[in-house]
Amino acid sequence: MEQVDFSPAGILLKQHELYGLADNLLMEQAMFLRGNIVAWARQNFFINDAQLNWLNSQDSSFTVDFAKTISDGFIGRFDFNIFFNGPADVWKSKRVSAKQQPKGVKAIDIFVEYIK
């Protein structure tokens, strides 16, 4: 697995890479992410010190709930739509959320809200 930038384009590249894997290998990635989202992010994305500090400061709503939603999306091979609200040069947020779209739509929307 290659590291990519943490950006909408990088996330799309990562999704294509993951969904090119056989089901058993994709399941391994999903379970790795679910078990340690910070380690998974560091392995799959170029993460700078500020981003790493942010990841390490998150509570269980991110490290457990968000990780489960994302790993379930991997297993179902859902599309991920990421929305950044705020200036693109700042990657810090107290609010990151992911939710599955209504039944029948295989997509998960991820909202990153920037704070200064």
N, C-alpha and C positions, 0 to 999 in steps of 0.2 A: 504494500500500500504506500502510495506517495503522499508526502505532505503537500498541502495546498494552502493558499492564502485564506484567512477567515474573512470572506466577503461573499456577497451573493453569487458572484461568478465561481469562486472557489467551492462554495457549498454545492452548487450545481455540478461541478466537475467531480466532487467527492461522491455525490449521489449516483452519477453515472458509473463511476468506478465500483462502488459497492454493489449496485444492481447488476453489474456484469459478473459478479461472483456466483458460484454454485450455491444452492440453498443452504447447505451445511456450513460453508465458509461465511455466508452472510449472517447466519445465526450466531456463529462465533463472535463476529464483530458486534452484533446487537447485544449479546450477553456481556461482552467486555465493556461496552458503553454503559450498560445498565449497572454493572458492578462498580465502575469507576470512571465517571464521565470526564473527570479532569485528566486522568492518564490517557484516555481514549482521544480526547481533544489534542493533547500534546503530541501524540503519535501521528495524528492525521492532519493537523493544521500547523502552520507557522504561527506560533504564539509568542508575543513579546512579553517583557516583564510585567507591564501594566495589565495586560490581558490575563496573564497567569495569576497575578495578585487578585484580580477580580474573580476569576474562577475559584480560587482557593477561599475566597471570603463568602461564598454563597451558602445558604442554609439548605435544609432538606427539601424545601419546595423546588429547588433546582437539582440538587445532587440525587434525589430520589424520584420525585414526581415528574419533573421535566425529563430526566434520563429515561424513565419508564415510557413516557409518551413517545420519545424519539426512537427508542429501541423497538417498541411495538410498531412504529411506522416503518422501520427497516424491515422487520419480519413480514409485514404486509406489502412491502415494496410501494409504499405511498410516496407521492410527490411531496416535496417540502417547499413551501412558499415562505421566504423570509422577508420581513418588512422591518426596515430600520427607520425609526422616528427620531429625527434630530440631525445635527451636523455629522457628516460622514467621517470627520477627522477625530471623533471622540468615540472610544469603544469602552464605555463604562455605563453600567445600568444597575439599578436596584430592581428593575422589572423586566423579566424575560418570561414569556409565556408561550405555550404551545397548546393548540387544541385541534382535535380532529374535526373536519368539516362534517356536515350532516350525512346521515347514512346514504350510501350509494356513491359518494365522492371520495376517492382514495387520495386524499391530500391532508396534510397537516400544515396549518399556518403558524409561523413563529414570529412573534412580535418582540423586537428589541427596542426599548425606550431609553434614549440617551438622557443623561443628566450631566450637568456641568460641575 
